[in-house]
């Protein structure tokens, strides 16, 4: 194994989170900045928090709302068609009698 190719390991590295929490860990880096840590992550805190940087949740909600309105229109068209078929059948029965 070659010597002097491995990075130096720092046993006391400060990890700083975007929420302001910091703790000490070991790493080859001198300082680490993270976006989510154990103090603010929803899995560990039990709080439901949506981390949405690209607007994907809003886009999903808009898409599902659009699908629901389309489904309602389809139900209306189907009901209208069923009524027309029933009316035609009733008219044919009346003419046959």
Beta strands, then each sheet from edge to edge (+ up, - down):
strand 1: 10-17
strand 2: 22-27
strand 3: 31-34
sheet 1: 2+ 1- 3-
end
